[in-house]
């Protein structure tokens, strides 16, 4: 299932990728959207939002969207 993640701070994808390698290999980084400032990920259906937040620790997640976030800043 695809999700869009808004982080509290701007982070490069390579830094997020390193974090995922250490915490959870079940999440795949797809791309960064300049339009919305979110990162698109693909995760297993069984992963809950709580598990996604844990996978990106110590980085703080502002919001996880299930669909493409339209109209956010």
PDB file of N, CA, C and O in Angstrom:
ATOM      1  N   UNK A   1       0.847  -1.169   0.000  1.00  0.00           N
ATOM      2  CA  UNK A   1       0.000   0.000   0.000  1.00  0.00           C
ATOM      3  C   UNK A   1       0.894   1.233   0.000  1.00  0.00           C
ATOM      4  O   UNK A   1       1.891   1.284   0.720  1.00  0.00           O
ATOM      5  N   UNK A   2       0.538   2.212  -0.799  1.00  0.00           N
ATOM      6  CA  UNK A   2       1.312   3.447  -0.878  1.00  0.00           C
ATOM      7  C   UNK A   2       0.817   4.468   0.135  1.00  0.00           C
ATOM      8  O   UNK A   2      -0.384   4.616   0.360  1.00  0.00           O
ATOM      9  N   UNK A   3       1.773   5.170   0.741  1.00  0.00           N
ATOM     10  CA  UNK A   3       1.493   6.243   1.687  1.00  0.00           C
ATOM     11  C   UNK A   3       2.368   7.432   1.331  1.00  0.00           C
ATOM     12  O   UNK A   3       3.391   7.291   0.660  1.00  0.00           O
ATOM     13  N   UNK A   4       1.956   8.597   1.785  1.00  0.00           N
ATOM     14  CA  UNK A   4       2.741   9.816   1.631  1.00  0.00           C
ATOM     15  C   UNK A   4       3.037  10.342   3.028  1.00  0.00           C
ATOM     16  O   UNK A   4       2.129  10.507   3.843  1.00  0.00           O
ATOM     17  N   UNK A   5       4.313  10.605   3.301  1.00  0.00           N
ATOM     18  CA  UNK A   5       4.739  11.007   4.641  1.00  0.00           C
ATOM     19  C   UNK A   5       5.275  12.426   4.608  1.00  0.00           C
ATOM     20  O   UNK A   5       6.116  12.770   3.778  1.00  0.00           O
ATOM     21  N   UNK A   6       4.777  13.239   5.519  1.00  0.00           N
ATOM     22  CA  UNK A   6       5.271  14.600   5.722  1.00  0.00           C
ATOM     23  C   UNK A   6       6.107  14.578   6.993  1.00  0.00           C
ATOM     24  O   UNK A   6       5.597  14.284   8.074  1.00  0.00           O
ATOM     25  N   UNK A   7       7.401  14.892   6.860  1.00  0.00           N
ATOM     26  CA  UNK A   7       8.301  14.933   8.009  1.00  0.00           C
ATOM     27  C   UNK A   7       8.346  16.344   8.583  1.00  0.00           C
ATOM     28  O   UNK A   7       8.068  17.314   7.880  1.00  0.00           O
ATOM     29  N   UNK A   8       8.697  16.455   9.858  1.00  0.00           N
ATOM     30  CA  UNK A   8       8.790  17.769  10.502  1.00  0.00           C
ATOM     31  C   UNK A   8       9.943  18.575   9.945  1.00  0.00           C
ATOM     32  O   UNK A   8       9.873  19.803   9.909  1.00  0.00           O
ATOM     33  N   UNK A   9      11.013  17.909   9.507  1.00  0.00           N
ATOM     34  CA  UNK A   9      12.142  18.609   8.902  1.00  0.00           C
ATOM     35  C   UNK A   9      12.403  17.995   7.528  1.00  0.00           C
ATOM     36  O   UNK A   9      12.037  16.847   7.276  1.00  0.00           O
ATOM     37  N   UNK A  10      13.033  18.762   6.646  1.00  0.00           N
ATOM     38  CA  UNK A  10      13.361  18.258   5.318  1.00  0.00           C
ATOM     39  C   UNK A  10      14.573  17.342   5.412  1.00  0.00           C
ATOM     40  O   UNK A  10      15.631  17.741   5.898  1.00  0.00           O
ATOM     41  N   UNK A  11      14.405  16.112   4.942  1.00  0.00           N
ATOM     42  CA  UNK A  11      15.468  15.116   5.015  1.00  0.00           C
ATOM     43  C   UNK A  11      15.742  14.570   3.618  1.00  0.00           C
ATOM     44  O   UNK A  11      14.808  14.342   2.849  1.00  0.00           O
ATOM     45  N   UNK A  12      17.018  14.359   3.283  1.00  0.00           N
ATOM     46  CA  UNK A  12      17.334  13.754   1.985  1.00  0.00           C
ATOM     47  C   UNK A  12      16.928  12.285   1.961  1.00  0.00           C
ATOM     48  O   UNK A  12      16.927  11.617   2.994  1.00  0.00           O
ATOM     49  N   UNK A  13      16.582  11.788   0.776  1.00  0.00           N
ATOM     50  CA  UNK A  13      16.131  10.403   0.648  1.00  0.00           C
ATOM     51  C   UNK A  13      17.204   9.398   1.044  1.00  0.00           C
ATOM     52  O   UNK A  13      16.884   8.333   1.572  1.00  0.00           O
ATOM     53  N   UNK A  14      18.481   9.722   0.796  1.00  0.00           N
ATOM     54  CA  UNK A  14      19.529   8.771   1.164  1.00  0.00           C
ATOM     55  C   UNK A  14      19.625   8.593   2.679  1.00  0.00           C
ATOM     56  O   UNK A  14      19.925   7.499   3.157  1.00  0.00           O
ATOM     57  N   UNK A  15      19.373   9.656   3.430  1.00  0.00           N
ATOM     58  CA  UNK A  15      19.375   9.565   4.894  1.00  0.00           C
ATOM     59  C   UNK A  15      18.192   8.720   5.373  1.00  0.00           C
ATOM     60  O   UNK A  15      18.333   7.911   6.290  1.00  0.00           O
ATOM     61  N   UNK A  16      17.031   8.910   4.753  1.00  0.00           N
ATOM     62  CA  UNK A  16      15.859   8.105   5.112  1.00  0.00           C
ATOM     63  C   UNK A  16      16.076   6.643   4.743  1.00  0.00           C
ATOM     64  O   UNK A  16      15.653   5.746   5.472  1.00  0.00           O
ATOM     65  N   UNK A  17      16.727   6.408   3.629  1.00  0.00           N
ATOM     66  CA  UNK A  17      17.006   5.048   3.191  1.00  0.00           C
ATOM     67  C   UNK A  17      17.921   4.327   4.183  1.00  0.00           C
ATOM     68  O   UNK A  17      17.706   3.154   4.488  1.00  0.00           O
ATOM     69  N   UNK A  18      18.930   5.019   4.681  1.00  0.00           N
ATOM     70  CA  UNK A  18      19.826   4.435   5.678  1.00  0.00           C
ATOM     71  C   UNK A  18      19.075   4.094   6.961  1.00  0.00           C
ATOM     72  O   UNK A  18      19.313   3.052   7.572  1.00  0.00           O
ATOM     73  N   UNK A  19      18.172   4.978   7.360  1.00  0.00           N
ATOM     74  CA  UNK A  19      17.369   4.729   8.557  1.00  0.00           C
ATOM     75  C   UNK A  19      16.504   3.494   8.385  1.00  0.00           C
ATOM     76  O   UNK A  19      16.387   2.684   9.305  1.00  0.00           O
ATOM     77  N   UNK A  20      15.897   3.344   7.213  1.00  0.00           N
ATOM     78  CA  UNK A  20      15.047   2.180   6.959  1.00  0.00           C
ATOM     79  C   UNK A  20      15.851   0.884   6.940  1.00  0.00           C
ATOM     80  O   UNK A  20      15.371  -0.150   7.404  1.00  0.00           O
ATOM     81  N   UNK A  21      17.065   0.933   6.410  1.00  0.00           N
ATOM     82  CA  UNK A  21      17.904  -0.264   6.384  1.00  0.00           C
ATOM     83  C   UNK A  21      18.181  -0.764   7.797  1.00  0.00           C
ATOM     84  O   UNK A  21      18.265  -1.970   8.029  1.00  0.00           O
ATOM     85  N   UNK A  22      18.323   0.157   8.730  1.00  0.00           N
ATOM     86  CA  UNK A  22      18.599  -0.214  10.108  1.00  0.00           C
ATOM     87  C   UNK A  22      17.352  -0.697  10.843  1.00  0.00           C
ATOM     88  O   UNK A  22      17.437  -1.574  11.704  1.00  0.00           O
ATOM     89  N   UNK A  23      16.186  -0.123  10.504  1.00  0.00           N
ATOM     90  CA  UNK A  23      14.976  -0.379  11.289  1.00  0.00           C
ATOM     91  C   UNK A  23      13.990  -1.342  10.663  1.00  0.00           C
ATOM     92  O   UNK A  23      13.459  -2.208  11.358  1.00  0.00           O
ATOM     93  N   UNK A  24      13.726  -1.217   9.358  1.00  0.00           N
ATOM     94  CA  UNK A  24      12.665  -2.012   8.747  1.00  0.00           C
ATOM     95  C   UNK A  24      12.886  -2.103   7.247  1.00  0.00           C
ATOM     96  O   UNK A  24      12.856  -1.092   6.546  1.00  0.00           O
ATOM     97  N   UNK A  25      13.104  -3.293   6.766  1.00  0.00           N
ATOM     98  CA  UNK A  25      13.335  -3.461   5.327  1.00  0.00           C
ATOM     99  C   UNK A  25      12.037  -3.702   4.550  1.00  0.00           C
ATOM    100  O   UNK A  25      12.080  -3.901   3.336  1.00  0.00           O
ATOM    101  N   UNK A  26      10.888  -3.688   5.227  1.00  0.00           N
ATOM    102  CA  UNK A  26       9.605  -3.932   4.560  1.00  0.00           C
ATOM    103  C   UNK A  26       9.022  -2.673   3.920  1.00  0.00           C
ATOM    104  O   UNK A  26       7.957  -2.727   3.306  1.00  0.00           O
ATOM    105  N   UNK A  27       9.706  -1.554   4.059  1.00  0.00           N
ATOM    106  CA  UNK A  27       9.227  -0.292   3.503  1.00  0.00           C
ATOM    107  C   UNK A  27      10.171   0.127   2.381  1.00  0.00           C
ATOM    108  O   UNK A  27      11.393   0.077   2.523  1.00  0.00           O
ATOM    109  N   UNK A  28       9.577   0.543   1.264  1.00  0.00           N
ATOM    110  CA  UNK A  28      10.345   0.961   0.101  1.00  0.00           C
ATOM    111  C   UNK A  28      10.107   2.445  -0.159  1.00  0.00           C
ATOM    112  O   UNK A  28       8.962   2.876  -0.294  1.00  0.00           O
ATOM    113  N   UNK A  29      11.176   3.223  -0.229  1.00  0.00           N
ATOM    114  CA  UNK A  29      11.058   4.644  -0.574  1.00  0.00           C
ATOM    115  C   UNK A  29      10.888   4.755  -2.078  1.00  0.00           C
ATOM    116  O   UNK A  29      11.652   4.158  -2.837  1.00  0.00           O
ATOM    117  N   UNK A  30       9.892   5.516  -2.513  1.00  0.00           N
ATOM    118  CA  UNK A  30       9.658   5.640  -3.948  1.00  0.00           C
ATOM    119  C   UNK A  30      10.141   6.979  -4.514  1.00  0.00           C
ATOM    120  O   UNK A  30      10.914   7.007  -5.471  1.00  0.00           O
ATOM    121  N   UNK A  31       9.685   8.086  -3.923  1.00  0.00           N
ATOM    122  CA  UNK A  31      10.091   9.391  -4.462  1.00  0.00           C
ATOM    123  C   UNK A  31       9.741  10.497  -3.489  1.00  0.00           C
ATOM    124  O   UNK A  31       8.971  10.304  -2.548  1.00  0.00           O
ATOM    125  N   UNK A  32      10.330  11.679  -3.740  1.00  0.00           N
ATOM    126  CA  UNK A  32      10.015  12.881  -2.985  1.00  0.00           C
ATOM    127  C   UNK A  32       9.201  13.797  -3.881  1.00  0.00           C
ATOM    128  O   UNK A  32       9.571  14.021  -5.034  1.00  0.00           O
ATOM    129  N   UNK A  33       8.103  14.328  -3.374  1.00  0.00           N
ATOM    130  CA  UNK A  33       7.256  15.243  -4.123  1.00  0.00           C
ATOM    131  C   UNK A  33       7.586  16.683  -3.730  1.00  0.00           C
ATOM    132  O   UNK A  33       7.339  17.093  -2.595  1.00  0.00           O
ATOM    133  N   UNK A  34       8.139  17.443  -4.663  1.00  0.00           N
ATOM    134  CA  UNK A  34       8.435  18.846  -4.395  1.00  0.00           C
ATOM    135  C   UNK A  34       7.157  19.655  -4.210  1.00  0.00           C
ATOM    136  O   UNK A  34       7.132  20.628  -3.456  1.00  0.00           O
ATOM    137  N   UNK A  35       6.102  19.250  -4.898  1.00  0.00           N
ATOM    138  CA  UNK A  35       4.827  19.963  -4.835  1.00  0.00           C
ATOM    139  C   UNK A  35       4.244  19.974  -3.424  1.00  0.00           C
ATOM    140  O   UNK A  35       3.772  21.008  -2.952  1.00  0.00           O
ATOM    141  N   UNK A  36       4.278  18.831  -2.757  1.00  0.00           N
ATOM    142  CA  UNK A  36       3.664  18.726  -1.431  1.00  0.00           C
ATOM    143  C   UNK A  36       4.687  18.613  -0.297  1.00  0.00           C
ATOM    144  O   UNK A  36       4.332  18.774   0.871  1.00  0.00           O
ATOM    145  N   UNK A  37       5.950  18.339  -0.629  1.00  0.00           N
ATOM    146  CA  UNK A  37       6.961  18.172   0.400  1.00  0.00           C
ATOM    147  C   UNK A  37       6.835  16.862   1.143  1.00  0.00           C
ATOM    148  O   UNK A  37       7.259  16.753   2.294  1.00  0.00           O
ATOM    149  N   UNK A  38       6.249  15.855   0.488  1.00  0.00           N
ATOM    150  CA  UNK A  38       6.067  14.551   1.111  1.00  0.00           C
ATOM    151  C   UNK A  38       6.934  13.505   0.421  1.00  0.00           C
ATOM    152  O   UNK A  38       7.390  13.695  -0.707  1.00  0.00           O
ATOM    153  N   UNK A  39       7.150  12.405   1.121  1.00  0.00           N
ATOM    154  CA  UNK A  39       7.884  11.267   0.581  1.00  0.00           C
ATOM    155  C   UNK A  39       6.884  10.147   0.362  1.00  0.00           C
ATOM    156  O   UNK A  39       6.118   9.797   1.261  1.00  0.00           O
ATOM    157  N   UNK A  40       6.899   9.584  -0.849  1.00  0.00           N
ATOM    158  CA  UNK A  40       6.011   8.471  -1.160  1.00  0.00           C
ATOM    159  C   UNK A  40       6.719   7.173  -0.815  1.00  0.00           C
ATOM    160  O   UNK A  40       7.866   6.958  -1.209  1.00  0.00           O
ATOM    161  N   UNK A  41       6.028   6.304  -0.075  1.00  0.00           N
ATOM    162  CA  UNK A  41       6.578   5.007   0.300  1.00  0.00           C
ATOM    163  C   UNK A  41       5.606   3.905  -0.095  1.00  0.00           C
ATOM    164  O   UNK A  41       4.419   4.148  -0.311  1.00  0.00           O
ATOM    165  N   UNK A  42       6.131   2.700  -0.184  1.00  0.00           N
ATOM    166  CA  UNK A  42       5.292   1.517  -0.390  1.00  0.00           C
ATOM    167  C   UNK A  42       5.573   0.582   0.769  1.00  0.00           C
ATOM    168  O   UNK A  42       6.720   0.218   1.028  1.00  0.00           O
ATOM    169  N   UNK A  43       4.509   0.196   1.467  1.00  0.00           N
ATOM    170  CA  UNK A  43       4.626  -0.679   2.630  1.00  0.00           C
ATOM    171  C   UNK A  43       3.617  -1.819   2.510  1.00  0.00           C
ATOM    172  O   UNK A  43       2.627  -1.718   1.785  1.00  0.00           O
ATOM    173  N   UNK A  44       3.881  -2.878   3.215  1.00  0.00           N
ATOM    174  CA  UNK A  44       2.962  -4.018   3.228  1.00  0.00           C
ATOM    175  C   UNK A  44       1.626  -3.598   3.832  1.00  0.00           C
ATOM    176  O   UNK A  44       1.569  -2.712   4.685  1.00  0.00           O
ATOM    177  N   UNK A  45       0.565  -4.236   3.385  1.00  0.00           N
ATOM    178  CA  UNK A  45      -0.786  -3.943   3.887  1.00  0.00           C
ATOM    179  C   UNK A  45      -0.875  -4.158   5.396  1.00  0.00           C
ATOM    180  O   UNK A  45      -1.646  -3.482   6.077  1.00  0.00           O
ATOM    181  N   UNK A  46      -0.099  -5.086   5.908  1.00  0.00           N
ATOM    182  CA  UNK A  46      -0.190  -5.428   7.327  1.00  0.00           C
ATOM    183  C   UNK A  46       0.463  -4.390   8.244  1.00  0.00           C
ATOM    184  O   UNK A  46       0.213  -4.396   9.450  1.00  0.00           O
ATOM    185  N   UNK A  47       1.301  -3.492   7.690  1.00  0.00           N
ATOM    186  CA  UNK A  47       1.952  -2.475   8.523  1.00  0.00           C
ATOM    187  C   UNK A  47       0.969  -1.369   8.894  1.00  0.00           C
ATOM    188  O   UNK A  47       0.285  -0.815   8.034  1.00  0.00           O
ATOM    189  N   UNK A  48       0.912  -1.063  10.157  1.00  0.00           N
ATOM    190  CA  UNK A  48       0.072   0.032  10.638  1.00  0.00           C
ATOM    191  C   UNK A  48       0.885   1.320  10.633  1.00  0.00           C
ATOM    192  O   UNK A  48       2.110   1.282  10.519  1.00  0.00           O
ATOM    193  N   UNK A  49       0.212   2.452  10.757  1.00  0.00           N
ATOM    194  CA  UNK A  49       0.902   3.749  10.774  1.00  0.00           C
ATOM    195  C   UNK A  49       1.897   3.826  11.931  1.00  0.00           C
ATOM    196  O   UNK A  49       2.958   4.437  11.805  1.00  0.00           O
ATOM    197  N   UNK A  50       1.556   3.214  13.035  1.00  0.00           N
ATOM    198  CA  UNK A  50       2.456   3.178  14.190  1.00  0.00           C
ATOM    199  C   UNK A  50       3.767   2.481  13.823  1.00  0.00           C
ATOM    200  O   UNK A  50       4.841   2.921  14.234  1.00  0.00           O
ATOM    201  N   UNK A  51       3.681   1.390  13.049  1.00  0.00           N
ATOM    202  CA  UNK A  51       4.883   0.668  12.625  1.00  0.00           C
ATOM    203  C   UNK A  51       5.725   1.498  11.655  1.00  0.00           C
ATOM    204  O   UNK A  51       6.954   1.441  11.685  1.00  0.00           O
ATOM    205  N   UNK A  52       5.066   2.254  10.812  1.00  0.00           N
ATOM    206  CA  UNK A  52       5.775   3.123   9.867  1.00  0.00           C
ATOM    207  C   UNK A  52       6.528   4.203  10.634  1.00  0.00           C
ATOM    208  O   UNK A  52       7.679   4.502  10.318  1.00  0.00           O
ATOM    209  N   UNK A  53       5.888   4.784  11.633  1.00  0.00           N
ATOM    210  CA  UNK A  53       6.560   5.814  12.440  1.00  0.00           C
ATOM    211  C   UNK A  53       7.774   5.232  13.160  1.00  0.00           C
ATOM    212  O   UNK A  53       8.814   5.884  13.256  1.00  0.00           O
ATOM    213  N   UNK A  54       7.645   4.023  13.656  1.00  0.00           N
ATOM    214  CA  UNK A  54       8.780   3.375  14.336  1.00  0.00           C
ATOM    215  C   UNK A  54       9.935   3.120  13.379  1.00  0.00           C
ATOM    216  O   UNK A  54      11.098   3.216  13.771  1.00  0.00           O
ATOM    217  N   UNK A  55       9.629   2.801  12.138  1.00  0.00           N
ATOM    218  CA  UNK A  55      10.667   2.492  11.160  1.00  0.00           C
ATOM    219  C   UNK A  55      11.520   3.711  10.826  1.00  0.00           C
ATOM    220  O   UNK A  55      12.682   3.560  10.448  1.00  0.00           O
ATOM    221  N   UNK A  56      10.974   4.900  10.958  1.00  0.00           N
ATOM    222  CA  UNK A  56      11.697   6.116  10.612  1.00  0.00           C
ATOM    223  C   UNK A  56      12.336   6.798  11.822  1.00  0.00           C
ATOM    224  O   UNK A  56      12.885   7.892  11.685  1.00  0.00           O
ATOM    225  N   UNK A  57      12.278   6.183  12.993  1.00  0.00           N
ATOM    226  CA  UNK A  57      12.921   6.788  14.164  1.00  0.00           C
ATOM    227  C   UNK A  57      14.396   6.941  13.913  1.00  0.00           C
ATOM    228  O   UNK A  57      14.982   6.025  13.337  1.00  0.00           O
ATOM    229  N   UNK A  58      15.034   7.994  14.287  1.00  0.00           N
ATOM    230  CA  UNK A  58      14.683   9.077  15.201  1.00  0.00           C
ATOM    231  C   UNK A  58      14.028  10.278  14.519  1.00  0.00           C
ATOM    232  O   UNK A  58      13.803  11.303  15.164  1.00  0.00           O
ATOM    233  N   UNK A  59      13.719  10.165  13.225  1.00  0.00           N
ATOM    234  CA  UNK A  59      13.108  11.282  12.506  1.00  0.00           C
ATOM    235  C   UNK A  59      11.641  11.416  12.888  1.00  0.00           C
ATOM    236  O   UNK A  59      10.945  10.417  13.066  1.00  0.00           O
ATOM    237  N   UNK A  60      11.179  12.643  13.011  1.00  0.00           N
ATOM    238  CA  UNK A  60       9.803  12.916  13.429  1.00  0.00           C
ATOM    239  C   UNK A  60       8.893  13.043  12.208  1.00  0.00           C
ATOM    240  O   UNK A  60       9.195  13.776  11.266  1.00  0.00           O
ATOM    241  N   UNK A  61       7.789  12.326  12.240  1.00  0.00           N
ATOM    242  CA  UNK A  61       6.789  12.379  11.175  1.00  0.00           C
ATOM    243  C   UNK A  61       5.672  13.311  11.605  1.00  0.00           C
ATOM    244  O   UNK A  61       5.122  13.188  12.699  1.00  0.00           O
ATOM    245  N   UNK A  62       5.348  14.246  10.722  1.00  0.00           N
ATOM    246  CA  UNK A  62       4.267  15.188  10.994  1.00  0.00           C
ATOM    247  C   UNK A  62       2.911  14.555  10.685  1.00  0.00           C
ATOM    248  O   UNK A  62       1.969  14.676  11.468  1.00  0.00           O
ATOM    249  N   UNK A  63       2.819  13.872   9.524  1.00  0.00           N
ATOM    250  CA  UNK A  63       1.548  13.262   9.134  1.00  0.00           C
ATOM    251  C   UNK A  63       1.796  12.168   8.105  1.00  0.00           C
ATOM    252  O   UNK A  63       2.722  12.263   7.300  1.00  0.00           O
ATOM    253  N   UNK A  64       0.968  11.128   8.134  1.00  0.00           N
ATOM    254  CA  UNK A  64       0.987  10.066   7.130  1.00  0.00           C
ATOM    255  C   UNK A  64      -0.336  10.109   6.386  1.00  0.00           C
ATOM    256  O   UNK A  64      -1.403   9.984   6.986  1.00  0.00           O
ATOM    257  N   UNK A  65      -0.255  10.287   5.084  1.00  0.00           N
ATOM    258  CA  UNK A  65      -1.441  10.356   4.236  1.00  0.00           C
ATOM    259  C   UNK A  65      -1.608   9.045   3.486  1.00  0.00           C
ATOM    260  O   UNK A  65      -0.625   8.448   3.046  1.00  0.00           O
ATOM    261  N   UNK A  66      -2.860   8.591   3.337  1.00  0.00           N
ATOM    262  CA  UNK A  66      -3.139   7.379   2.573  1.00  0.00           C
ATOM    263  C   UNK A  66      -3.242   7.676   1.087  1.00  0.00           C
ATOM    264  O   UNK A  66      -2.935   6.812   0.266  1.00  0.00           O
ATOM    265  N   UNK A  67      -3.663   8.867   0.728  1.00  0.00           N
ATOM    266  CA  UNK A  67      -3.785   9.290  -0.657  1.00  0.00           C
ATOM    267  C   UNK A  67      -2.886  10.491  -0.905  1.00  0.00           C
ATOM    268  O   UNK A  67      -2.382  11.102   0.037  1.00  0.00           O
ATOM    269  N   UNK A  68      -2.688  10.826  -2.176  1.00  0.00           N
ATOM    270  CA  UNK A  68      -1.854  11.978  -2.516  1.00  0.00           C
ATOM    271  C   UNK A  68      -2.439  13.226  -1.860  1.00  0.00           C
ATOM    272  O   UNK A  68      -3.602  13.558  -2.090  1.00  0.00           O
ATOM    273  N   UNK A  69      -1.650  13.913  -1.051  1.00  0.00           N
ATOM    274  CA  UNK A  69      -2.144  15.090  -0.325  1.00  0.00           C
ATOM    275  C   UNK A  69      -2.264  16.311  -1.247  1.00  0.00           C
ATOM    276  O   UNK A  69      -1.261  16.840  -1.725  1.00  0.00           O
ATOM    277  N   UNK A  70      -3.463  16.735  -1.480  1.00  0.00           N
ATOM    278  CA  UNK A  70      -3.722  17.873  -2.342  1.00  0.00           C
ATOM    279  C   UNK A  70      -3.973  19.101  -1.474  1.00  0.00           C
ATOM    280  O   UNK A  70      -4.782  19.056  -0.547  1.00  0.00           O
ATOM    281  N   UNK A  71      -3.289  20.184  -1.771  1.00  0.00           N
ATOM    282  CA  UNK A  71      -3.544  21.442  -1.079  1.00  0.00           C
ATOM    283  C   UNK A  71      -2.845  21.623   0.249  1.00  0.00           C
ATOM    284  O   UNK A  71      -3.230  22.499   1.024  1.00  0.00           O
ATOM    285  N   UNK A  72      -1.811  20.811   0.547  1.00  0.00           N
ATOM    286  CA  UNK A  72      -1.064  21.029   1.790  1.00  0.00           C
ATOM    287  C   UNK A  72       0.138  21.908   1.503  1.00  0.00           C
ATOM    288  O   UNK A  72       0.561  22.052   0.356  1.00  0.00           O
ATOM    289  N   UNK A  73       0.680  22.492   2.556  1.00  0.00           N
ATOM    290  CA  UNK A  73       1.856  23.360   2.413  1.00  0.00           C
ATOM    291  C   UNK A  73       2.959  22.869   3.298  1.00  0.00           C
ATOM    292  O   UNK A  73       4.038  23.461   3.326  1.00  0.00           O
TER     293      UNK A  73
END
